Amino acid sequence: MKAKTFKTVLVSIVALCCFGASVVYGDALTKKIRVFVNGQELFNLGVVVDDRPYLAVDAVNKQYKGITAWDEKKQTVSINTPNVHMITKDGNSIFGGVDKGKKVSFNVFAQIDSLETDISSFKITLVDPYGSETLIEERKTGQSNFPDKGKTNFWINSSELTYKFTVTGDYTVRFYMKPVGDDNSYIVSEKLIICT
């Protein structure tokens, strides 16, 4: 009985030592790296394996503002980066800056082309310098003003938003798209309104 217990303990110790060695060896092969995009650090998104740097798909998607799709069967990642150009209009005047405390009634004009992914919805929002997001417009499949399936280019003139710019800083207009069959909405374009 004592010999059996000794063998069990010995096998357990050897197994734990091998596991510990493989963890240390694996950690030596891969190490995390710091990734910066336009001067801002993206956390936990880069590793070095066999002296080659690799980035997470999220990091690439964040940089290129696209729609990401993972095909489990083919083991491929696709990123579609449609061209989305936005301007902000106060009546007939195009603007990109406002004075602090000013209330502005404006809409967003967007021109979209090179969209190679069918989408089920899109939305345009305004994000204040503290990260609070206000919806400007959202459209979904089935609505009369939603682009037809398979349409690769279209123009959008959003409804008007009346907004008071209460703090100085950068306000971000974001254009999101949700692909058909995906639960996620992806930022495909951003534009700044600077409040001074």
Accessible surface in RSA format (square Angstrom, percent):
REM  Atomic radii and reference values for relative SASA: ProtOr
REM  Chains: A
REM  Algorithm: Lee & Richards
REM  Probe-radius: 1.40
REM  Slices: 20
REM RES _ NUM      All-atoms   Total-Side   Main-Chain    Non-polar    All polar
REM                ABS   REL    ABS   REL    ABS   REL    ABS   REL    ABS   REL
RES MET A   1   188.21  97.5 142.91  94.6  45.31 107.9 125.58 106.8  62.63  83.0
RES LYS A   2   181.51  88.5 173.25 106.3   8.26  19.7 119.25 107.3  62.26  66.3
RES ALA A   3    68.32  62.8  58.21  89.8  10.11  23.0  65.31  92.0   3.01   8.0
RES LYS A   4   150.92  73.6 147.01  90.2   3.91   9.3  91.96  82.8  58.97  62.8
RES THR A   5    76.29  54.3  71.80  72.8   4.49  10.7  59.49  79.9  16.80  25.4
RES PHE A   6   132.38  66.2 127.31  78.9   5.06  13.2 131.57  79.8   0.80   2.3
RES LYS A   7   134.10  65.4 133.45  81.9   0.66   1.6  77.62  69.9  56.49  60.2
RES THR A   8    85.12  60.5  78.81  79.9   6.31  15.1  62.89  84.5  22.23  33.6
RES VAL A   9    75.12  49.4  73.20  66.3   1.92   4.6  75.12  65.3   0.00   0.0
RES LEU A  10    86.43  48.1  84.93  60.8   1.50   3.8  86.22  60.6   0.21   0.6
RES VAL A  11   102.02  67.1  99.10  89.7   2.92   7.0 101.31  88.0   0.71   1.9
RES SER A  12    53.59  45.3  47.94  64.0   5.65  13.0  29.78  63.4  23.82  33.4
RES ILE A  13    91.65  52.2  90.84  67.7   0.81   2.0  91.59  66.0   0.06   0.2
RES VAL A  14    81.72  53.8  80.13  72.5   1.59   3.8  81.70  71.0   0.02   0.0
RES ALA A  15    57.56  52.9  45.55  70.3  12.02  27.3  53.31  75.1   4.25  11.3
RES LEU A  16   125.58  69.9 118.81  85.0   6.77  17.0 119.32  83.8   6.26  16.8
RES CYS A  17    83.38  63.1  69.59  77.6  13.79  32.4  32.81  83.1  50.58  54.5
RES CYS A  18    78.75  59.6  70.64  78.8   8.11  19.1  29.92  75.8  48.84  52.7
RES PHE A  19   134.50  67.3 129.27  80.1   5.23  13.6 133.93  81.2   0.57   1.6
RES GLY A  20    30.79  38.0   0.00   N/A  30.79  38.0  30.52  83.8   0.26   0.6
RES ALA A  21    61.98  57.0  50.73  78.3  11.25  25.6  57.95  81.6   4.03  10.7
RES SER A  22    63.54  53.7  51.86  69.2  11.68  26.9  45.93  97.8  17.60  24.7
RES VAL A  23    78.59  51.7  70.61  63.9   7.99  19.2  76.95  66.9   1.65   4.5
RES VAL A  24   106.48  70.1 103.52  93.7   2.96   7.1 105.47  91.6   1.02   2.8
RES TYR A  25   143.76  67.1 139.77  79.5   3.99  10.4 106.11  79.7  37.66  46.4
RES GLY A  26    29.95  36.9   0.00   N/A  29.95  36.9  28.28  77.6   1.67   3.7
RES ASP A  27   101.86  71.4  91.60  91.2  10.26  24.3  18.43  43.4  83.43  83.2
RES ALA A  28    83.52  76.8  44.33  68.4  39.19  89.1  56.43  79.5  27.09  71.8
RES LEU A  29    74.43  41.5  66.91  47.9   7.52  18.9  68.94  48.4   5.49  14.8
RES THR A  30    54.66  38.9  52.99  53.7   1.66   4.0  32.79  44.0  21.86  33.1
RES LYS A  31   132.17  64.5 125.58  77.1   6.60  15.7  74.93  67.4  57.25  61.0
RES LYS A  32   145.57  71.0 121.57  74.6  24.00  57.1  80.21  72.2  65.36  69.6
RES ILE A  33    48.01  27.3  36.20  27.0  11.81  28.5  43.06  31.0   4.96  13.4
RES ARG A  34   168.32  70.7 143.91  73.4  24.41  58.1  60.69  82.9 107.64  65.2
RES VAL A  35    16.47  10.8  13.27  12.0   3.20   7.7  16.47  14.3   0.00   0.0
RES PHE A  36   108.61  54.3  80.90  50.1  27.71  72.1  80.90  49.1  27.71  79.3
RES VAL A  37    32.02  21.1  25.64  23.2   6.39  15.4  29.10  25.3   2.92   7.9
RES ASN A  38   142.19  98.1  98.51  95.2  43.69 105.2  40.00  96.3 102.19  98.8
RES GLY A  39    67.85  83.7   0.00   N/A  67.85  83.7  35.44  97.3  32.41  72.6
RES GLN A  40   135.13  75.6 131.28  95.9   3.86   9.2  37.24  79.3  97.89  74.2
RES GLU A  41    48.37  27.8  29.68  22.5  18.69  44.5   8.26  16.0  40.11  32.7
RES LEU A  42    16.99   9.5  13.61   9.7   3.38   8.5  16.05  11.3   0.94   2.5
RES PHE A  43   147.84  74.0 133.82  82.9  14.02  36.5 135.59  82.2  12.25  35.1
RES ASN A  44   114.22  78.8  83.82  81.0  30.40  73.2  20.46  49.2  93.76  90.6
RES LEU A  45    35.48  19.8  31.57  22.6   3.91   9.8  34.28  24.1   1.19   3.2
RES GLY A  46     2.10   2.6   0.00   N/A   2.10   2.6   0.95   2.6   1.16   2.6
RES VAL A  47    53.84  35.4  53.84  48.7   0.00   0.0  53.84  46.8   0.00   0.0
RES VAL A  48    23.81  15.7  23.57  21.3   0.23   0.6  23.57  20.5   0.23   0.6
RES VAL A  49    47.97  31.6  47.15  42.7   0.83   2.0  47.15  41.0   0.83   2.2
RES ASP A  50   101.93  71.4  79.11  78.7  22.82  54.0  37.00  87.1  64.93  64.8
RES ASP A  51   136.44  95.6 110.34 109.8  26.09  61.7  30.09  70.8 106.34 106.1
RES ARG A  52   154.00  64.7 153.86  78.4   0.14   0.3  40.56  55.4 113.44  68.8
RES PRO A  53    95.32  69.5  76.92  70.1  18.40  66.9  77.21  63.7  18.11 112.5
RES TYR A  54   106.23  49.6 101.73  57.9   4.49  11.7  78.61  59.1  27.61  34.0
RES LEU A  55    88.06  49.0  60.04  43.0  28.02  70.4  61.68  43.3  26.39  71.0
RES ALA A  56    39.66  36.5  26.81  41.4  12.85  29.2  37.88  53.3   1.78   4.7
RES VAL A  57    53.26  35.0  48.16  43.6   5.10  12.3  49.43  42.9   3.83  10.4
RES ASP A  58   100.77  70.6  95.29  94.8   5.48  13.0  21.31  50.2  79.46  79.2
RES ALA A  59     2.01   1.8   0.77   1.2   1.24   2.8   0.96   1.4   1.05   2.8
RES VAL A  60    46.87  30.8  44.86  40.6   2.02   4.9  46.87  40.7   0.00   0.0
RES ASN A  61    22.49  15.5  21.44  20.7   1.05   2.5   0.55   1.3  21.95  21.2
RES LYS A  62   121.83  59.4 111.39  68.3  10.44  24.9  74.31  66.9  47.52  50.6
RES GLN A  63    70.18  39.2  54.89  40.1  15.29  36.4  16.68  35.5  53.50  40.6
RES TYR A  64   135.86  63.4 122.52  69.7  13.34  34.7  80.50  60.5  55.36  68.2
RES LYS A  65    58.99  28.8  57.17  35.1   1.82   4.3  31.12  28.0  27.86  29.7
RES GLY A  66     0.00   0.0   0.00   N/A   0.00   0.0   0.00   0.0   0.00   0.0
RES ILE A  67     3.85   2.2   2.10   1.6   1.74   4.2   2.10   1.5   1.74   4.7
RES THR A  68    19.75  14.0  16.91  17.1   2.85   6.8  16.76  22.5   2.99   4.5
RES ALA A  69    55.89  51.4  50.02  77.2   5.86  13.3  54.74  77.1   1.15   3.0
RES TRP A  70   133.55  53.6 102.55  49.6  31.00  72.8  95.66  51.0  37.89  61.5
RES ASP A  71    53.07  37.2  46.98  46.8   6.08  14.4  21.68  51.0  31.39  31.3
RES GLU A  72   121.74  69.9 114.48  86.6   7.26  17.3  54.72 105.8  67.02  54.7
RES LYS A  73   194.42  94.8 160.79  98.7  33.63  80.1 112.48 101.2  81.94  87.3
RES LYS A  74   151.04  73.7 127.11  78.0  23.93  57.0  79.27  71.4  71.76  76.4
RES GLN A  75   113.21  63.3  91.94  67.2  21.26  50.6  47.70 101.5  65.51  49.7
RES THR A  76    63.08  44.9  58.08  58.9   5.00  11.9  56.56  76.0   6.53   9.9
RES VAL A  77    61.93  40.7  31.97  28.9  29.96  72.2  31.97  27.8  29.96  81.2
RES SER A  78    66.47  56.2  60.93  81.3   5.54  12.8  34.35  73.2  32.12  45.0
RES ILE A  79    57.80  32.9  25.51  19.0  32.29  77.8  25.97  18.7  31.83  86.4
RES ASN A  80    26.84  18.5  23.36  22.6   3.48   8.4  14.04  33.8  12.80  12.4
RES THR A  81    61.92  44.0  48.32  49.0  13.60  32.4  18.35  24.6  43.57  65.9
RES PRO A  82     7.59   5.5   0.00   0.0   7.59  27.6   0.00   0.0   7.59  47.2
RES ASN A  83    66.19  45.6  62.61  60.5   3.58   8.6   4.47  10.8  61.72  59.7
RES VAL A  84    13.05   8.6   0.00   0.0  13.05  31.4   0.00   0.0  13.05  35.4
RES HIS A  85   111.28  60.8 104.92  72.9   6.37  16.3  74.04  76.3  37.25  43.3
RES MET A  86    17.12   8.9   0.61   0.4  16.51  39.3   0.61   0.5  16.51  21.9
RES ILE A  87    60.34  34.3  60.00  44.7   0.34   0.8  60.00  43.2   0.34   0.9
RES THR A  88     0.00   0.0   0.00   0.0   0.00   0.0   0.00   0.0   0.00   0.0
RES LYS A  89    45.79  22.3  45.61  28.0   0.18   0.4  14.02  12.6  31.77  33.8
RES ASP A  90    55.99  39.2  49.46  49.2   6.53  15.4   3.75   8.8  52.24  52.1
RES GLY A  91    53.32  65.8   0.00   N/A  53.32  65.8  42.41 116.4  10.91  24.4
RES ASN A  92   157.16 108.4 124.84 120.6  32.32  77.8  34.86  83.9 122.29 118.2
RES SER A  93    70.45  59.5  64.11  85.6   6.33  14.6  31.65  67.4  38.80  54.4
RES ILE A  94   115.35  65.6  87.01  64.8  28.33  68.3  87.01  62.7  28.33  76.9
RES PHE A  95    30.08  15.0  21.36  13.2   8.72  22.7  29.44  17.9   0.63   1.8
RES GLY A  96    33.05  40.8   0.00   N/A  33.05  40.8  19.15  52.5  13.90  31.1
RES GLY A  97    43.87  54.1   0.00   N/A  43.87  54.1  22.57  61.9  21.31  47.7
RES VAL A  98    12.90   8.5   3.29   3.0   9.61  23.2  10.69   9.3   2.21   6.0
RES ASP A  99    94.82  66.4  93.47  93.0   1.35   3.2  22.41  52.7  72.41  72.2
RES LYS A 100   122.87  59.9 100.10  61.4  22.77  54.2  44.61  40.1  78.27  83.4
RES GLY A 101    35.28  43.5   0.00   N/A  35.28  43.5  21.34  58.6  13.94  31.2
RES LYS A 102   102.71  50.1  94.65  58.1   8.06  19.2  53.49  48.1  49.22  52.4
RES LYS A 103   136.29  66.5 112.41  69.0  23.88  56.8  55.87  50.3  80.42  85.7
RES VAL A 104     4.85   3.2   2.12   1.9   2.73   6.6   4.85   4.2   0.00   0.0
RES SER A 105    40.98  34.6  34.93  46.6   6.06  13.9  17.87  38.0  23.12  32.4
RES PHE A 106     0.62   0.3   0.00   0.0   0.62   1.6   0.62   0.4   0.00   0.0
RES ASN A 107    23.51  16.2  23.25  22.5   0.25   0.6   3.37   8.1  20.14  19.5
RES VAL A 108     0.00   0.0   0.00   0.0   0.00   0.0   0.00   0.0   0.00   0.0
RES PHE A 109    52.31  26.2  52.17  32.3   0.15   0.4  52.17  31.6   0.15   0.4
RES ALA A 110     0.00   0.0   0.00   0.0   0.00   0.0   0.00   0.0   0.00   0.0
RES GLN A 111    49.22  27.5  49.22  36.0   0.00   0.0  15.89  33.8  33.34  25.3
RES ILE A 112     0.01   0.0   0.00   0.0   0.01   0.0   0.00   0.0   0.01   0.0
RES ASP A 113    36.21  25.4  36.21  36.0   0.00   0.0  16.21  38.1  20.00  19.9
RES SER A 114    50.20  42.4  41.40  55.3   8.80  20.3  21.66  46.1  28.54  40.0
RES LEU A 115     6.09   3.4   3.28   2.3   2.81   7.1   3.28   2.3   2.81   7.6
RES GLU A 116   129.07  74.1  94.12  71.2  34.95  83.2  45.02  87.1  84.06  68.6
RES THR A 117    37.58  26.7  30.25  30.7   7.33  17.5  24.75  33.2  12.83  19.4
RES ASP A 118    52.12  36.5  41.12  40.9  11.00  26.0  12.78  30.1  39.34  39.2
RES ILE A 119    15.80   9.0   5.54   4.1  10.26  24.7   5.54   4.0  10.26  27.8
RES SER A 120    31.03  26.2  28.62  38.2   2.41   5.5  24.34  51.8   6.69   9.4
RES SER A 121    10.27   8.7  10.27  13.7   0.00   0.0   4.35   9.3   5.93   8.3
RES PHE A 122     2.59   1.3   0.00   0.0   2.59   6.7   2.59   1.6   0.00   0.0
RES LYS A 123    60.95  29.7  60.95  37.4   0.00   0.0   8.91   8.0  52.05  55.4
RES ILE A 124     0.00   0.0   0.00   0.0   0.00   0.0   0.00   0.0   0.00   0.0
RES THR A 125     3.86   2.7   3.86   3.9   0.00   0.0   3.86   5.2   0.00   0.0
RES LEU A 126     0.31   0.2   0.00   0.0   0.31   0.8   0.00   0.0   0.31   0.8
RES VAL A 127    10.67   7.0  10.43   9.4   0.24   0.6  10.43   9.1   0.24   0.7
RES ASP A 128    26.70  18.7  22.39  22.3   4.31  10.2   1.77   4.2  24.93  24.9
RES PRO A 129    51.80  37.7  15.65  14.3  36.14 131.4  21.59  17.8  30.20 187.7
RES TYR A 130   176.25  82.3 140.05  79.7  36.20  94.2 108.87  81.8  67.37  83.1
RES GLY A 131    51.05  63.0   0.00   N/A  51.05  63.0  27.02  74.1  24.03  53.8
RES SER A 132    68.08  57.5  56.60  75.5  11.47  26.4  32.28  68.7  35.80  50.2
RES GLU A 133    80.39  46.2  48.28  36.5  32.12  76.5  18.19  35.2  62.21  50.8
RES THR A 134    45.61  32.4  41.93  42.5   3.68   8.8  29.41  39.5  16.19  24.5
RES LEU A 135    92.62  51.6  73.03  52.2  19.59  49.2  73.12  51.4  19.50  52.5
RES ILE A 136    13.39   7.6   0.00   0.0  13.39  32.3   0.17   0.1  13.22  35.9
RES GLU A 137    22.57  13.0  17.24  13.0   5.33  12.7   9.36  18.1  13.21  10.8
RES GLU A 138    72.02  41.3  51.15  38.7  20.87  49.7   7.11  13.8  64.91  53.0
RES ARG A 139    23.75  10.0  23.74  12.1   0.01   0.0   1.60   2.2  22.15  13.4
RES LYS A 140   107.81  52.6 107.81  66.1   0.00   0.0  52.87  47.6  54.93  58.5
RES THR A 141    90.74  64.5  71.07  72.0  19.67  46.9  69.10  92.8  21.64  32.7
RES GLY A 142    77.42  95.5   0.00   N/A  77.42  95.5  39.96 109.7  37.46  83.9
RES GLN A 143    86.46  48.3  73.49  53.7  12.97  30.9  32.10  68.3  54.36  41.2
RES SER A 144   124.18 104.9  78.75 105.1  45.42 104.6  59.70 127.1  64.48  90.3
RES ASN A 145    77.41  53.4  59.16  57.2  18.25  43.9  35.64  85.8  41.77  40.4
RES PHE A 146    22.03  11.0   9.40   5.8  12.63  32.9   9.85   6.0  12.18  34.9
RES PRO A 147    18.33  13.4   4.99   4.5  13.34  48.5  13.36  11.0   4.97  30.9
RES ASP A 148   109.07  76.4  98.31  97.9  10.76  25.4  30.05  70.7  79.02  78.8
RES LYS A 149   174.23  85.0 136.61  83.8  37.62  89.6  89.36  80.4  84.87  90.4
RES GLY A 150    50.57  62.4   0.00   N/A  50.57  62.4  30.86  84.7  19.71  44.1
RES LYS A 151    95.19  46.4  79.97  49.1  15.23  36.3  41.61  37.5  53.58  57.1
RES THR A 152    57.30  40.8  54.00  54.7   3.29   7.8  31.83  42.7  25.47  38.5
RES ASN A 153    81.02  55.9  80.27  77.6   0.74   1.8   8.09  19.5  72.93  70.5
RES PHE A 154    17.11   8.6   8.46   5.2   8.65  22.5  17.02  10.3   0.09   0.3
RES TRP A 155   172.52  69.2 147.64  71.5  24.89  58.4 135.77  72.4  36.76  59.6
RES ILE A 156     4.62   2.6   3.14   2.3   1.48   3.6   4.62   3.3   0.00   0.0
RES ASN A 157    77.74  53.6  61.29  59.2  16.45  39.6  20.97  50.5  56.77  54.9
RES SER A 158     6.63   5.6   0.00   0.0   6.63  15.3   0.14   0.3   6.49   9.1
RES SER A 159    63.98  54.1  51.13  68.2  12.85  29.6  50.78 108.1  13.20  18.5
RES GLU A 160   121.21  69.6  88.40  66.9  32.81  78.1  24.54  47.5  96.68  78.9
RES LEU A 161    28.98  16.1  27.60  19.7   1.37   3.5  28.98  20.3   0.00   0.0
RES THR A 162    76.12  54.1  51.86  52.6  24.26  57.8  34.61  46.5  41.50  62.7
RES TYR A 163    36.73  17.1  33.57  19.1   3.16   8.2  22.87  17.2  13.86  17.1
RES LYS A 164   106.82  52.1  95.45  58.6  11.38  27.1  38.33  34.5  68.49  73.0
RES PHE A 165     0.00   0.0   0.00   0.0   0.00   0.0   0.00   0.0   0.00   0.0
RES THR A 166    76.54  54.4  67.19  68.1   9.35  22.3  46.69  62.7  29.85  45.1
RES VAL A 167    39.19  25.8  38.81  35.1   0.38   0.9  39.19  34.0   0.00   0.0
RES THR A 168    75.82  53.9  62.69  63.6  13.14  31.3  29.87  40.1  45.95  69.5
RES GLY A 169    26.88  33.1   0.00   N/A  26.88  33.1  25.98  71.3   0.90   2.0
RES ASP A 170    71.41  50.0  62.86  62.6   8.55  20.2  16.26  38.3  55.15  55.0
RES TYR A 171     1.45   0.7   1.45   0.8   0.00   0.0   0.27   0.2   1.18   1.5
RES THR A 172    20.68  14.7  20.68  21.0   0.00   0.0   3.38   4.5  17.30  26.2
RES VAL A 173     0.00   0.0   0.00   0.0   0.00   0.0   0.00   0.0   0.00   0.0
RES ARG A 174    61.06  25.6  61.06  31.1   0.00   0.0   0.00   0.0  61.06  37.0
RES PHE A 175     0.00   0.0   0.00   0.0   0.00   0.0   0.00   0.0   0.00   0.0
RES TYR A 176    26.64  12.4  26.64  15.2   0.00   0.0  16.96  12.7   9.68  11.9
RES MET A 177     0.27   0.1   0.00   0.0   0.27   0.6   0.27   0.2   0.00   0.0
RES LYS A 178    64.41  31.4  64.16  39.4   0.26   0.6  14.55  13.1  49.86  53.1
RES PRO A 179     9.41   6.9   9.33   8.5   0.08   0.3   9.33   7.7   0.08   0.5
RES VAL A 180    87.72  57.7  67.50  61.1  20.23  48.7  67.60  58.7  20.12  54.6
RES GLY A 181    86.46 106.6   0.00   N/A  86.46 106.6  42.67 117.1  43.79  98.1
RES ASP A 182    38.99  27.3  28.11  28.0  10.88  25.7  13.60  32.0  25.38  25.3
RES ASP A 183   137.10  96.0 115.15 114.6  21.94  51.9  33.98  80.0 103.12 102.8
RES ASN A 184    83.96  57.9  80.54  77.8   3.42   8.2  12.16  29.3  71.80  69.4
RES SER A 185    47.11  39.8  22.69  30.3  24.42  56.3  10.61  22.6  36.49  51.1
RES TYR A 186    31.29  14.6  28.70  16.3   2.60   6.8  21.53  16.2   9.76  12.0
RES ILE A 187    49.91  28.4  42.39  31.6   7.52  18.1  42.39  30.5   7.52  20.4
RES VAL A 188     6.51   4.3   0.00   0.0   6.51  15.7   0.00   0.0   6.51  17.7
RES SER A 189    13.74  11.6  10.17  13.6   3.57   8.2   4.95  10.5   8.79  12.3
RES GLU A 190    68.65  39.4  39.68  30.0  28.97  69.0   9.73  18.8  58.92  48.1
RES LYS A 191    48.71  23.8  42.10  25.8   6.61  15.7  27.01  24.3  21.70  23.1
RES LEU A 192    82.77  46.1  72.55  51.9  10.22  25.7  72.55  51.0  10.22  27.5
RES ILE A 193     0.00   0.0   0.00   0.0   0.00   0.0   0.00   0.0   0.00   0.0
RES ILE A 194    84.39  48.0  83.13  61.9   1.27   3.1  83.13  59.9   1.27   3.4
RES CYS A 195     2.41   1.8   0.00   0.0   2.41   5.7   0.00   0.0   2.41   2.6
RES THR A 196   103.88  73.9  80.06  81.2  23.82  56.8  78.19 105.0  25.69  38.8
END  Absolute sums over single chains surface
CHAIN  1 A    12881.7      10427.7       2454.1       7273.0       5608.7
END  Absolute sums over all chains
TOTAL         12881.7      10427.7       2454.1       7273.0       5608.7
